Each structure stands twice: as structure tokens, then as C-alpha cells.
């Protein structure tokens, strides 16, 4: 009984080609071995297909949210969803925040998301880890996941466009918080943050 043998360092049988008559065996083997890394790369590291996103373009009007839900940060400041995780296969969400006072969130950590803030109007103080940055209109800051951060508005009015990548559960988090008429207890705040892959690690900034 005959058995076929395939050398582990040579291309698989379906990739064999006839050796040209004028090519020496040693030269053919050398060229084949040099080609292996490219073959392995093409078969094992091809880009993964991204999750499906919405097929149709859309526009969200000024002062409007993607699905009509009006979310107010601290019950006062509009925080409109512009692009939803449902639009991007969970890869991205975009919010438009309008600050009507000198406030900001508690010091917190996102465990699974990066954030990008672009200041459209006013000025803001960002604290990221041990660093403090003052941002003005037109400036952008990138906040990597797993680093404690927060911000506070320095002007009477401000506006920021910010992105979360991947989208995670932030839309659901804001929707839940929007339903409270009074601030939840610290225990409840901790639970809600944990359920949405975040953790509060300090108080809000003050001026």
C-alpha cells in the first residue's frame, strides 16, 4: 500500500506547480520555502469581516436624537444620540452634548471602550489618569479604555461631539439614568455602572 508524504515546510499539494525544466531542484526548493510566509499570511491573517451596519444613509437633525429619545445629563443638559450602535453593528456610537452649566461626570473608567471628544463650543478641563488638559473649541482628546478620566465645563455654555468605540452599552446606560427623577444611591450607581462595563472611582471635578 502506498502512502503520500507531504513535507511540513513545503506548500500543500493543492499549491504544487510543475518545476520548469531549466530550474534546478535546489533552486525550486529555495523559492518554495521563501514563499511560505506569504502563503501562511494570506490564509491565516486575512481581515475579519466587520459586523453589518445599516445599509442606508441617514440624517439626524440639529437638536434631535437618533430615535427620538430626549436624554438629559443630570436632568438638564441635552445629550443626544446621533449614531447608534444599532447603525454600526456595535462598533461605534456618537453623541452630541450641550452643556448649560459648569458640571461634568464622576471620575470613572470604561473597561471596554475608547472615547474621543471634540469641543465644538466653550472650554473644558479633562483629567485623564494623572494628567490635566484644558480644551477649547476645535480641539480633540482621545481617552483610552481602562484609564480613569472625567471632565468639567469651564464656560457657562459648551458643546461637545463625542464617540465611543466600540459602542458598548452606553446608549442603554444613558437611557436608564435618564429615567431617574432623583440621584440614585451610591450602591445603585455602582451596580448600574458595573452592568454597563464601567466603574466610578472618584467624585466629579469642581471649579
C-alpha positions as CSV (number, residue, x, y, z in Angstrom):
1,X,0.0,0.0,0.0
2,X,1.4,3.4,-1.0
3,X,1.3,6.4,1.3
4,X,1.7,10.0,0.1
5,X,4.0,12.2,2.2
6,X,3.9,15.9,2.5
7,X,6.9,17.7,3.9
8,X,5.7,20.2,6.6
9,X,7.8,23.0,5.2
10,X,6.6,22.8,1.7
11,X,3.3,24.2,0.2
12,X,0.3,21.9,0.5
13,X,-0.3,19.6,-2.5
14,X,-3.0,21.8,-4.0
15,X,-0.4,24.5,-4.4
16,X,2.1,22.4,-6.2
17,X,3.2,23.6,-9.7
18,X,5.3,21.8,-12.3
19,X,9.0,22.6,-12.0
20,X,10.3,24.3,-15.1
21,X,12.8,22.1,-17.0
22,X,15.6,24.7,-16.7
23,X,15.2,25.2,-12.9
24,X,17.3,23.1,-10.6
25,X,15.7,21.1,-7.8
26,X,17.6,23.1,-5.1
27,X,16.6,26.4,-6.6
28,X,12.9,25.3,-6.7
29,X,13.0,24.2,-3.1
30,X,14.6,27.6,-2.0
31,X,12.0,29.6,-3.8
32,X,9.2,27.5,-2.4
33,X,10.4,28.0,1.2
34,X,10.7,31.7,0.7
35,X,7.1,31.8,-0.5
36,X,5.7,30.0,2.6
37,X,5.4,33.1,4.9
38,X,3.3,34.9,2.3
39,X,1.1,31.9,1.8
40,X,0.6,31.5,5.6
41,X,-0.2,35.2,5.9
42,X,-2.8,35.1,3.2
43,X,-4.5,32.1,4.6
44,X,-4.4,32.9,8.4
45,X,-4.4,36.7,8.7
46,X,-7.0,38.0,6.2
47,X,-9.0,40.9,7.6
48,X,-12.1,39.8,9.6
49,X,-15.4,40.9,8.1
50,X,-16.9,43.7,10.2
51,X,-20.3,43.4,11.6
52,X,-23.1,44.6,9.5
53,X,-24.1,48.2,9.7
54,X,-27.2,50.0,8.5
55,X,-27.5,49.9,4.7
56,X,-29.0,53.3,4.2
57,X,-27.5,56.7,4.9
58,X,-29.5,58.9,7.3
59,X,-29.5,62.4,8.7
60,X,-30.3,63.4,12.4
61,X,-31.4,67.0,12.6
62,X,-29.9,69.6,15.0
63,X,-31.3,69.2,18.5
64,X,-32.7,65.8,17.6
65,X,-31.7,62.3,18.7
66,X,-31.4,59.2,16.5
67,X,-34.6,57.5,17.7
68,X,-36.4,60.5,19.3
69,X,-35.5,59.8,22.9
70,X,-34.5,63.0,24.7
71,X,-31.7,62.2,27.1
72,X,-30.7,64.9,29.6
73,X,-27.5,64.7,31.6
74,X,-28.2,65.4,35.3
75,X,-31.8,66.1,34.1
76,X,-30.7,69.4,32.4
77,X,-28.1,69.1,29.7
78,X,-29.1,67.6,26.3
79,X,-27.1,64.5,25.4
80,X,-28.4,63.5,22.0
81,X,-27.6,60.2,20.4
82,X,-26.6,60.8,16.8
83,X,-25.3,57.5,15.5
84,X,-26.4,54.3,17.3
85,X,-24.7,51.0,18.0
86,X,-27.6,49.6,16.0
87,X,-26.4,51.6,13.0
88,X,-22.8,50.3,13.2
89,X,-23.1,46.7,14.3
90,X,-22.0,47.7,17.8
91,X,-18.7,49.2,16.6
92,X,-19.4,52.9,17.2
93,X,-21.9,55.4,18.8
94,X,-21.8,59.2,18.6
95,X,-23.4,61.7,21.0
96,X,-23.9,65.5,20.8
97,X,-23.7,67.0,24.3
98,X,-24.8,70.6,25.0
99,X,-23.7,71.9,28.4
100,X,-25.8,74.5,30.1
101,X,-23.7,74.8,33.2
102,X,-20.3,74.2,34.7
103,X,-20.7,70.5,35.5
104,X,-19.3,67.1,34.5
105,X,-19.5,63.4,35.3
106,X,-17.8,61.5,38.2
107,X,-14.3,60.2,37.7
108,X,-14.8,56.8,36.0
109,X,-13.3,54.0,34.0
110,X,-14.6,52.4,30.8
111,X,-13.3,48.8,30.7
112,X,-14.1,48.0,27.1
113,X,-14.3,51.3,25.2
114,X,-12.2,54.2,24.0
115,X,-13.7,57.7,23.9
116,X,-13.0,60.7,21.6
117,X,-14.2,64.2,22.5
118,X,-14.2,67.2,20.2
119,X,-15.1,70.5,21.7
120,X,-17.4,72.5,19.5
121,X,-18.1,75.4,21.8
122,X,-16.8,76.6,25.1
123,X,-13.9,75.2,27.2
124,X,-13.4,72.1,29.2
125,X,-11.0,70.7,31.7
126,X,-10.2,67.0,31.2
127,X,-8.5,64.8,33.8
128,X,-7.0,61.6,32.4
129,X,-5.0,59.5,34.8
130,X,-2.6,61.9,36.4
131,X,-2.7,64.5,33.6
132,X,-5.0,67.5,33.3
133,X,-5.8,69.1,29.9
134,X,-7.7,72.3,29.0
135,X,-9.5,72.0,25.7
136,X,-11.1,74.8,23.7
137,X,-13.3,75.0,20.6
138,X,-11.9,72.9,17.8
139,X,-9.7,70.7,19.9
140,X,-10.0,66.9,20.3
141,X,-8.9,64.5,23.0
142,X,-8.6,60.7,22.9
143,X,-9.3,58.8,26.1
144,X,-8.1,55.1,26.1
145,X,-10.1,52.5,27.9
146,X,-9.0,51.4,31.4
147,X,-7.7,54.9,32.4
148,X,-9.7,56.9,34.9
149,X,-11.0,60.1,33.4
150,X,-13.5,62.9,33.7
151,X,-14.2,66.4,32.6
152,X,-15.9,69.6,33.7
153,X,-17.2,72.5,31.6
154,X,-15.4,75.8,32.3
155,X,-17.8,78.1,30.5
156,X,-21.4,78.9,31.0
157,X,-22.3,77.1,27.8
158,X,-20.5,74.4,25.9
159,X,-20.9,71.7,23.4
160,X,-19.0,68.6,22.5
161,X,-19.4,65.8,20.0
162,X,-18.1,62.5,21.3
163,X,-17.6,59.0,20.1
164,X,-17.4,55.6,21.8
165,X,-15.6,52.8,20.1
166,X,-16.9,50.1,20.4
167,X,-20.3,51.3,21.2
168,X,-20.8,49.0,24.2
169,X,-23.8,49.7,26.4
170,X,-23.6,53.5,26.7
171,X,-26.9,54.1,25.0
172,X,-28.7,51.8,27.4
173,X,-26.8,53.4,30.3
174,X,-27.9,56.9,29.4
175,X,-31.5,55.7,28.9
176,X,-31.6,54.1,32.3
177,X,-30.1,57.2,34.1
178,X,-32.5,59.5,32.2
179,X,-35.5,57.8,33.9
180,X,-34.4,58.7,37.4
181,X,-36.1,61.7,39.0
182,X,-33.6,61.8,41.8
183,X,-30.0,60.8,42.0
184,X,-29.7,57.0,42.8
185,X,-27.9,55.8,45.9
186,X,-24.2,55.1,45.6
187,X,-24.9,51.4,45.7
188,X,-27.3,51.6,42.9
189,X,-24.9,53.8,40.9
190,X,-22.2,51.3,41.3
191,X,-24.5,48.5,40.2
192,X,-25.6,50.3,37.1
193,X,-22.1,51.2,36.1
194,X,-20.9,47.7,36.6
195,X,-23.7,46.3,34.4
196,X,-22.5,48.7,31.7
197,X,-18.8,47.9,31.9
198,X,-17.9,51.0,33.8
199,X,-16.8,51.9,37.3
200,X,-17.0,55.1,39.3
201,X,-13.7,55.7,41.0
202,X,-14.0,59.3,42.3
203,X,-16.2,62.4,42.6
204,X,-16.9,64.9,39.8
205,X,-14.5,67.8,39.3
206,X,-15.2,71.2,40.9
207,X,-14.1,74.7,40.0
